Structures are given as C-alpha cells and as structure tokens.
C-alpha cells in the first residue's frame, strides 16, 4: 500500500518519505519570504492600518496617535467624499489598467510566439526586447519621469515627436473602416502608447516564452500527422497549454499597472504622506486603493480561472 504520509517506517525506524522531503524543500524555499513578511512587512501593515484610523501629532518625545473622528473613519470619508481629486484619479487608474493590460498581454504573447521560432539571431532579438525593462529600472526611469529630457527639446522638436502629428490613427480608421468609436479609440491609444506597452511587456514575454518552450513537441507532431493545420495547433494545443501563464501574467500586469511610477494616484498618496506629512489621510487613501486592487484581482482571477486548462498527468 502506498504511504502518503510525511514519514515512513523502514526496517523498524521512522524516516522522511519523499513527500516529507518535498515539504521540507518547499518550506526552505518559502522561508526567506516568510521571515521578510512576518519580520518586516506585517508590522508595517499593522501600523499603516492604525495610522488610517488615527490622527498623528509629532511631539518632542515622539509621535502620538489619537482616534480620528467619526469612529475612526474620518480619513476614509474625507478621501471618498471631500477630496476633489481622489475619486477621479482612482477611476482613471482603473480605466488605464483595463486599457493597458489587454494590450500588454496580446503584445507579449505575440512576441513570445515569434521569439519561440527558430531563426538566426534569436538570442539577440530576445535580449533587445528585454533591454527596455533593464533600462527603465534605474537611471533612465529617473530621467524619463523628470523634465530633463523634455527641457532639452525645442518646441519644434517637441511637436515633431508627437505621434498624432505623424500619423493620425483615429482619422485614418474613421475614414477607411466602419469600426465603432470605442474600437477606434482603443486602437489609437494602443498605437500612441506603444512605447509604454513595450516597456511593460518584458517580464511577460519571458514567462510566455518559458511556457511555450515547455510544451512537448510530440503534441504538435501527433496533431500534424492527424492533418491539423498551424491555426488548429495554436488554438487546440498552444493556447490551452499556455492558459495558466495567461492567468499569471494577467495578475502580474494588473499589479504592475496599479503600482507604476507613472501612476497619478500613487504619486498623490506619496505626496500626502511624505510631502504634506498627513499619515492618517495618506494611509486611508492607500488602503482604499489596496481594497480596489484586491477586488479587481479577485474578479479577474476568478473569470480567467474558469477557462484555464491544467495538464495534470497524475
């Protein structure tokens, strides 16, 4: 009979089974995260919650927390009902996420399929596509977010760098297609935002590429012998096998969009906490933002999970 426990009896002695050794290995990999979470992040999370329900005053002996008005919900009510910009920025962040995430997923999946093909210079092409992620993680991101690059351009050069003056995508689509206005606006924003889409797609391309390379070639060989076309192979083999990674990349891209350095609401929360030294209001705004992100992730994750195919060979 197969032993499913963590220990097994061998020659009268109890020893770790394969399941037990795998459990210890998994715990060892998760231990750095657990130490960091319970030792560093959890205390800060608890303090952030207490700040959001309190008013903080700084004295010579340190800071003092007093319960905020309206049973502690003063800062939450102020952020949602009094602050004239918070709701607008929150809505803009959600709309930008729903616009950007599909474009990033489609582009990264398309590029991963191209890079998975066999051609000369494939390694160089992969490095070039991932290079923007490395560049925008340091000095270039600081230059891009500042006005230094903009201040070095003259007004004539600035007008020449506007994509709308080079190619009016909306006007072209309105003139030569019968697409609805919503689809035209979506495509126009995709073309005008191609730079940010490429920057945000590096990690997703790597994840999709790793998933594509893990698909057994025998599946394609068997389907080709049965007369399947490349289009049928894509929808019957590639897409179902890669569907778990679509869920992973969707969650990653949503979080990346909400926590981007260019996100207006993130800047407002930082300015409120560190610039205006309003820890209570800033913490309340951050927790409202966190709850919105959590609800969206829960909804999107549950919808995509229903269509995910898991190849369970056990």
C-alpha positions, 0 to 999 in steps of 0.5 A: 500500500502506498504511504502518503504520509510525511514519514515512513517506517523502514526496517523498524525506524521512522524516516522522511518519505519523499513527500516529507522531503518535498515539504521540507524543500518547499518550506526552505524555499518559502522561508526567506519570504516568510521571515521578510513578511512576518519580520518586516512587512506585517508590522508595517501593515499593522501600523499603516492600518492604525495610522488610517484610523488615527490622527498623528501629532509629532511631539518632542518625545515622539509621535502620538496617535489619537482616534480620528473622528467619526469612529475612526473613519474620518480619513476614509470619508474625507478621501471618498467624499471631500477630496476633489481629486481622489475619486477621479484619479482612482477611476482613471487608474482603473480605466488605464489598467483595463486599457493597458493590460489587454494590450500588454498581454496580446503584445507579449504573447505575440512576441513570445510566439515569434521569439519561440521560432527558430531563426538566426539571431534569436538570442539577440532579438530576445535580449533587445526586447528585454533591454527596455525593462533593464533600462527603465529600472534605474537611471533612465526611469529617473530621467524619463519621469523628470523634465530633463529630457523634455527641457532639452527639446525645442518646441519644434522638436517637441511637436515633431515627436508627437505621434498624432502629428505623424500619423493620425490613427483615429482619422485614418480608421474613421475614414477607411473602416466602419469600426465603432468609436470605442474600437477606434479609440482603443486602437489609437491609444494602443498605437500612441502608447506603444512605447509604454506597452513595450516597456511593460511587456518584458517580464511577460514575454519571458514567462510566455516564452518559458511556457511555450518552450515547455510544451512537448513537441510530440503534441504538435507532431501527433496533431500534424500527422492527424492533418491539423493545420498551424491555426488548429495547433495554436488554438487546440494545443498552444493556447490551452497549454499556455492558459495558466501563464495567461492567468499569471501574467494577467495578475502580474500586469494588473499589479504592475499597472496599479503600482507604476511610477507613472501612476497619478494616484500613487504619486498623490498618496506619496505626496500626502504622506511624505510631502504634506506629512498627513499619515492618517489621510495618506494611509486611508487613501492607500488602503482604499486603493489596496481594497480596489486592487484586491477586488479587481484581482479577485474578479479577474482571477476568478473569470480567467480561472474558469477557462484555464486548462491544467495538464495534470498527468497524475 
